[in-house]
Amino acid sequence: MDDKTNILIVDDEEVVRLSHLRILASAHCHAEAAWNGKEALRVMERHPFDVILLDLRMPGLDGMVVLKAIKERWPESEVVIITGYPSIETAKEAVRLGAYNYLAKPVSPDDVIKVAHGAMTQKKWALHSDRAGEDREIGSSAGLHGKAEPAHRNEEERP
């Protein structure tokens, strides 16, 4: 995984936070942890993260409220829900609000690394697509229309 990947772990269980921190450090990621939703939003204000591993049931703000706030304020961040209380309803709601993935606890170290890597790949593709769209818009708005020459011509076609 990219050693520049910044991951925020949000979980009220200390053992989960410490475990995820250790796992992600071994995968050469920069990871920080927050113990509740309010702290997570404070940390995001200071420094937005690429990927957020987010618990649903926490004291104060629950994970869905935090997910919604993150996707509204930092839409380029990818959020993965990791919950000990999975349900079809919360999975659907999380995806509707923009979660990249939804996992049920317990998760293996490999699963943590794979989902973080997948979320970061998604973010890179999304940013790439956004930039490509901007380039197309810039080209078309500048009147750069015309016929493109083929990249390869047969010998018979050459002048």
N, C-alpha and C positions, 0 to 999 in steps of 0.2 A: 504494500500500500504506500501511497505517496507520503513521504515524511513531513510534508507540509499540511496534511489533513488535520483540521482542528475539530475536535469532537467534544461536545458537552454531554455529560451523563447527569440525568435528573432522576433521582430516586430517593425516597425517604429511608430506605434500608441501607445502613452503613456498609454491611457486608457486600451488598450488590454494587454499591459505588466503588468500593476498594477493589473488588474483583474485576470489574470492567476497566478501571484505571490500569490495573496491572496487565490485563490482557492486551489492551490497546497500546500501552507503552512497549510491550514486546513486539507489536506490529509496526513500530516506529511512527506512531501517531502522537500528536500533542493532544492530551485529554485533560479536561478539568471536570469537576463535579459540583453539583448543587443539590441540596437536600430537599428542596421544595420548589414549587412553581414560581413563587414570588422571587426567590433568590435567582432562579434560572433567568427570569426576565431582566433582573438587575444586571446579571453577568452578560447577557446578550446586548444590553444597552452599552456596556463598556467595550465589548468586543464580540461582534457576531461570529457564530461558529458555522462551519460547513455542514456538520451533521450533529443532530441532537438525538440521543437515546433517551426516551421519555417514558416514565412510569405513568400509569393512569390514576391510581388511588394514592393520594398524598394529602397530608394536612394542608388546610388553606385552599389554594387554587388547585382544582383537579387537573389531570393531564389534558382533558379535552379543551378546557379553557386556555391552558398554556399553548397547546397546539394551534388553536385558532389565532391567538395573539402573535405567535411566532410567524405563521404563514401570512398574516396581514402585514406585519411590520418588516419581516425579513423573508420575503417569498423565495429567495434564492437558496435558503437553508433547507436541507432535507431532514425530515423528522421521522424517526422510527419509534413506534410505540412498542414497549416491552412491558407486559402486564402479567400479574399473577391471577387476574380475574378476567380471563378472556370470554368474550361472547360475540355472537354474530352481529348483534346490534351495535356494540362499541366498535367492532372492526369496520362495519359499513360507515359509521359516523366518522371514524378516523380517516378513512380513505376519502370520504366526501370533503373533509376539511383540509385535505392535502397531504396526509401522511404518506411517506414513501413505502412503508411496510408496517406490519403488525405481527408481533411475535408473542407467544405465551411462555411465561417462565415455567420452569427453569430453562435457561438457554446455555448451550455449551460455549466454551471459548471460541471454537471454530465458527459457531453461528454468529457470535458477536463480531468477529473479524469480517466474516463474509457479508453480513448486513451493512456494516459500516463501509466496507469497500464498495458494495453495490450502490449505496446511497451516494457516495462520493462520485462514482461513475455517472449516476443519473444527473447529479448536479453539473458535472463537466459537460455532458451532452446537452443539457438544458441551456447552459450558458453559451455553448457553441451554436446551438440552434437560434438563440436570441440574436447573437452577433451576425449569423448568416442572414437572418431576416432583416436586420438593420442594413446590412450591405446591399441586399436586393432592393430595399426601399430607397436607399441613397442612390443607387444606380438608376432606378426607374425615375426618381424625382429629378435627377439631373439630366434627363433626356438621353441617357446612354443606351439607346436602342439601335439595333442594327443587325446585319447578318454576320454571324460568326463564321470564320473560315474553319473547315474541317481540320482536326489535328493531324490526320493521316490521310494521304491521298495515294491511290494506286499509281504505278508508273505511267499507265495510259492517260491518266487525268492531268498529269503535269504539263505545264505550258512549254 
